[in-house]
Amino acid sequence: MTPRVGVVLSGCGVFDGSEIHESVSILIALDHRGAKIVCMAPSGPQSGVVDHLSRTPMSEKRDVLREAARIARGKIVDIKDVKADELDALVFPGGFGAAKNLSDFAEKGKDSTVHSDVKRLILDMHAAGKPMGFACIAPAVAAKVLGAAGKKPKLTIGADAQTAAALTAMGAVHQNTGPIDVCVDEANRIVSTPCYMNDVGPWTVYQGADAMVEKLLRLTK
């Protein structure tokens, strides 16, 4: 059976959307293994737009779904139209969009909230026993949704103590890992890896993403 894997994007660009290296690494890893990829993102305004050259805020407005379509080469759907029974697995690249557009973790930390359709899909996937993967800062989204549901998800963002403490405060169990290591939560069927939560290059990011996808797909069998 060809696994159907949803990839949840949050814009385009590390500072205000999906981290491009992580997203592409995950897409390549999935495609290499023959998965049917379904890219998706919420429709609506980004929480802000950042000039990636100067790393300063911009006054213009951009839509999360339209920006994410850049990474997906236009083949993308609105997450509100996606149901858990249409997928075999779900994966979230990192980038500040996960903490700004999929949630407001960047602003509110442990007191954050998660986009309603993102929350719905995560809970429905979990209830169906379908595996999910989270890279870089995206485990913060899983921590908030599943932690609040009392599931005590085991996750990693690497070894950053401050972020790990926030995940723990949201009800997750944090596991310190190396740059290309993968944390596997068998009980909740979740895999996670740090990617750019470390000061690393694209090759290291790819290795972590590839290992995460390998373990994610194993859980679909």
NORLIN-V784749 format. One record per residue. N is the residue number from 1. RES is the residue in one small letter. PHI is phi in whole degrees, 0 to 359 (* if undefined). PSI is psi in whole degrees, -180 to 180 (999 if undefined). OMEGA is omega as a letter, one per 20 degrees, with the letter a starting at -180 (999 if undefined). Layout:
n: (N;N)
res: (RES;RES)
phi: (PHI;PHI)
psi: (PSI;PSI)
omega: (OMEGA;OMEGA)
//
This chain:
n: (1;2;3;4;5;6;7;8;9;10;11;12;13;14;15;16;17;18;19;20;21;22;23;24;25;26;27;28;29;30;31;32;33;34;35;36;37;38;39;40;41;42;43;44;45;46;47;48;49;50;51;52;53;54;55;56;57;58;59;60;61;62;63;64;65;66;67;68;69;70;71;72;73;74;75;76;77;78;79;80;81;82;83;84;85;86;87;88;89;90;91;92;93;94;95;96;97;98;99;100;101;102;103;104;105;106;107;108;109;110;111;112;113;114;115;116;117;118;119;120;121;122;123;124;125;126;127;128;129;130;131;132;133;134;135;136;137;138;139;140;141;142;143;144;145;146;147;148;149;150;151;152;153;154;155;156;157;158;159;160;161;162;163;164;165;166;167;168;169;170;171;172;173;174;175;176;177;178;179;180;181;182;183;184;185;186;187;188;189;190;191;192;193;194;195;196;197;198;199;200;201;202;203;204;205;206;207;208;209;210;211;212;213;214;215;216;217;218;219;220;221)
res: (m;t;p;r;v;g;v;v;l;s;g;c;g;v;f;d;g;s;e;i;h;e;s;v;s;i;l;i;a;l;d;h;r;g;a;k;i;v;c;m;a;p;s;g;p;q;s;g;v;v;d;h;l;s;r;t;p;m;s;e;k;r;d;v;l;r;e;a;a;r;i;a;r;g;k;i;v;d;i;k;d;v;k;a;d;e;l;d;a;l;v;f;p;g;g;f;g;a;a;k;n;l;s;d;f;a;e;k;g;k;d;s;t;v;h;s;d;v;k;r;l;i;l;d;m;h;a;a;g;k;p;m;g;f;a;c;i;a;p;a;v;a;a;k;v;l;g;a;a;g;k;k;p;k;l;t;i;g;a;d;a;q;t;a;a;a;l;t;a;m;g;a;v;h;q;n;t;g;p;i;d;v;c;v;d;e;a;n;r;i;v;s;t;p;c;y;m;n;d;v;g;p;w;t;v;y;q;g;a;d;a;m;v;e;k;l;l;r;l;t;k)
phi: (*;278;290;263;241;277;243;269;261;224;121;214;129;303;274;216;202;286;290;291;299;296;299;293;301;294;297;296;298;292;297;301;263;81;287;273;265;239;280;210;197;289;265;145;291;298;292;182;239;243;288;284;276;267;61;240;295;244;275;289;250;224;264;301;295;296;291;296;299;298;290;277;57;86;267;210;234;287;300;295;264;261;248;298;286;268;233;254;201;219;220;239;293;268;100;297;301;296;260;238;252;278;207;244;300;300;267;247;57;297;266;289;237;241;313;301;285;295;300;302;292;299;296;291;297;297;297;275;72;263;287;224;237;223;247;60;273;302;304;297;293;297;299;292;291;278;296;295;274;77;273;50;295;267;218;225;239;103;219;285;296;293;292;300;296;294;296;297;294;270;104;267;249;268;240;293;219;280;302;247;279;235;269;245;255;296;297;262;58;236;235;211;209;285;47;280;290;251;276;227;257;301;295;296;301;298;299;294;296;296;295;297;296;302;289;299;292;299;286;276;270)
psi: (135;118;138;115;122;136;114;111;162;29;-156;103;137;-37;-15;10;-151;140;122;-44;-44;-45;-48;-39;-44;-43;-43;-44;-40;-46;-39;-31;8;15;149;116;132;102;142;161;158;148;136;170;141;155;-21;164;134;133;113;-9;-49;-13;36;155;148;155;-15;162;141;152;135;-48;-44;-40;-41;-29;-22;-44;-38;3;34;-11;85;152;159;130;-25;-21;3;133;150;-32;-4;-4;157;-20;164;139;144;112;167;-147;154;-18;-33;-31;-2;-36;-37;-24;180;34;-36;-32;-40;-5;-131;-19;17;166;163;141;135;-41;-31;-46;-46;-47;-39;-47;-39;-40;-43;-44;-31;-2;26;138;153;147;144;127;150;-119;-10;-28;-22;-34;-45;-40;-43;-48;-51;-28;-43;-26;3;20;-12;58;139;124;165;144;19;-117;21;113;-41;-46;-39;-39;-38;-40;-41;-40;-23;2;9;166;116;139;120;137;164;174;-33;12;159;130;127;122;96;-39;-42;-2;50;139;147;156;151;-35;-123;13;-11;160;82;175;177;-35;-42;-43;-45;-43;-43;-44;-42;-44;-39;-45;-40;-47;-35;-48;-31;-34;-12;-11;999)
omega: (r;a;r;a;r;r;a;r;a;a;a;r;a;a;r;a;r;r;a;r;r;a;a;r;r;r;r;a;r;a;r;a;r;a;r;a;r;r;a;r;r;r;a;a;r;r;r;r;a;r;a;r;a;a;r;r;r;a;a;r;r;a;a;a;a;r;r;r;r;r;a;a;r;a;a;r;r;a;a;a;a;r;a;a;r;a;r;r;a;a;a;r;r;a;a;r;r;a;r;a;r;r;r;a;a;a;a;r;a;r;a;r;a;r;a;a;r;r;r;a;r;a;a;r;r;a;r;r;a;a;r;r;a;a;r;a;a;r;r;r;r;a;a;a;a;r;r;r;r;a;r;a;r;a;r;r;a;a;r;a;a;r;r;r;r;r;r;r;r;r;r;r;a;r;r;r;r;a;a;r;r;r;a;r;a;a;a;r;a;r;r;a;a;a;a;r;r;r;a;r;a;a;r;r;a;a;r;r;a;r;r;r;r;a;r;a;r;a;r;a;999)
//
